[in-house]
Amino acid sequence: MERKVKVAAVSYLNTKPLLYGFKNHPVMKMTELTMDYPSVIARQLIEGSVDVALVPVAVIPKMQESHIISDFCIGAEGPVASVCLFSQVPLQEIKRIYLDYQSRTSVALLKLLVRDFWKLDVELIETSDDYQHLIGGTDAGLVIGDRALAQRKVSAYIYDLAEAWMRFTSLPFVFAAWVSNKPLPVEFIQEFNNANSIGIHNIPAVVAENPYPVFDLTAYYTQHISYPLTPAKRQGMQKFLSYLQ
Ligand SMILES: C=C(O[C@@H]1C=C(C(=O)O)C=C[C@H]1O)C(=O)O
């Protein structure tokens, strides 16, 4: 490839371990890196304004061409901590749920759990701007990312979507994966994977670089988010995508 590969990454704390190794890495000579929240980078990858993105897996079926190019993802094998339904009342008393405009996968997962697992009769409300202050009474909210880690200190009831998925299917869950919208050179993919792996093997250094008093990032990076895209996670992802057909 003559030009640099345009890569869009998620701007949340959960992506820091994947990006840690990119500084001073040879892959940066081939890469132009930008960051935004998940629903924006999903649009960029679909429109073709970037070549690779850490996209919500829910958008993969919407792409004309897609290639998962990495052995790493944003996944979970139990409670993920940062994708939750937050409420002031127990699940069965919720009447309305605000959906997170920054998300694609978790909104689709929430809809699936509401219908098939929790079997709730609720009104779902799209958002386009900050809405967390509207969570109260029988109005609940789905919140993802760093804002969810903060919301954990606010809400009385917290329902973790990755945990619910595991109870529902006995499979792990993949929220986002590195996907390209065109074939890319093998040497880029190899260097890209190598750069991704560095932070995963140096979590204490990643945590040291990102002071965050709100939540224990060592626990977040080692016990909640699970980065390797294993065969079981691929199976969980296929099962999830099959529900979206
Ligand atoms: C676990 C998370 O996964 C994120 C959830 C996404 C979604 O819901 O579309 C997309 C990207 C991931 O970064 C999180 O952000 O808390």
The ligand as an ORCA input file, in Angstrom:
! r2SCAN-3c Opt
* xyz 0 1
  C     -17.093     -3.104     26.861
  C     -17.292     -2.055     26.107
  O     -17.351     -2.306     24.767
  C     -17.668     -1.302     23.820
  C     -19.051     -1.408     23.399
  C     -19.437     -1.080     22.122
  C     -20.883     -1.000     21.728
  O     -21.746     -1.178     22.586
  O     -21.180     -0.751     20.550
  C     -18.461     -0.814     21.161
  C     -17.133     -0.830     21.459
  C     -16.612     -1.300     22.751
  O     -15.588     -0.477     23.176
  C     -17.417     -0.694     26.665
  O     -17.183      0.272     25.948
  O     -17.686     -0.553     27.860
*
